[in-house]
Amino acid sequence: MEVCRVLRWNYKIDPTPAGGAKLTVTVKRSGVRDDLMMVARVKIEFDDGRAGIFFRAIRKNEETVSQELPSVPRKVLFAPDHSLLANIRRE
């Protein structure tokens, strides 16, 4: 089992004309082999009490993934509940 030494992440939210949003998450990791694939959970919370989780495979040491959302989220949590073995920091 490999443990990611440091995993940094950042996100950007772009509202769409239809009232939704596009979430873009950038992940940078270090301390693991270049060919290690890991699955990251991203939890989205909205103002009206709704929440959702989506999963994304991280295959590179620096990767950007996007997800379309039904509305602009209130909160974005990367790897909630310690779901990755990593030292996670938000840039």
SVG drawing of the C-alpha trace seen along z (x, -y; Angstrom):
<svg xmlns="http://www.w3.org/2000/svg" viewBox="-33 -33 41 35">
<polyline fill="none" stroke="black" stroke-width="0.4" points="0.0,0.0 1.3,-3.4 0.7,-6.6 0.8,-9.9 3.3,-12.2 1.6,-15.5 -1.5,-16.1 -2.4,-19.7 -5.6,-20.7 -7.5,-23.8 -10.8,-24.4 -12.6,-26.9 -16.4,-27.3 -17.7,-28.9 -21.5,-29.6 -23.2,-28.6 -25.9,-30.6 -28.5,-27.9 -28.1,-28.4 -25.8,-25.5 -22.0,-25.6 -18.9,-23.9 -16.5,-22.8 -12.8,-22.4 -10.5,-20.7 -6.7,-20.6 -4.7,-18.1 -0.9,-17.9 0.6,-15.0 4.1,-14.0 5.9,-11.1 4.3,-8.4 5.2,-6.6 4.2,-8.4 2.0,-5.5 0.0,-5.2 -3.8,-5.6 -5.9,-6.8 -9.6,-7.5 -10.6,-10.7 -14.0,-11.6 -15.3,-15.1 -18.3,-16.2 -20.4,-19.1 -22.8,-20.9 -25.5,-23.3 -27.4,-26.1 -30.7,-24.3 -29.3,-21.4 -28.7,-19.1 -25.3,-17.4 -23.6,-15.0 -20.4,-13.0 -18.6,-12.2 -15.5,-10.1 -12.6,-10.9 -9.6,-8.8 -6.3,-10.6 -3.7,-9.1 -1.0,-11.7 1.0,-13.7 -0.7,-16.8 -4.2,-16.5 -7.3,-18.7 -10.8,-17.3 -14.2,-19.0 -17.8,-18.2 -21.0,-19.9 -23.3,-20.8 -27.0,-21.7 -26.3,-24.9 -23.4,-26.9 -22.3,-25.0 -21.9,-26.4 -19.0,-24.1 -16.5,-21.8 -14.7,-19.1 -11.9,-17.1 -11.4,-13.6 -13.9,-14.1 -13.8,-11.9 -10.1,-11.1 -10.9,-9.0 -7.4,-9.2 -4.1,-8.2 -2.4,-11.5 -1.4,-14.8 -4.0,-16.9 -3.6,-20.7 -5.6,-23.3 -3.6,-25.7"/>
</svg>
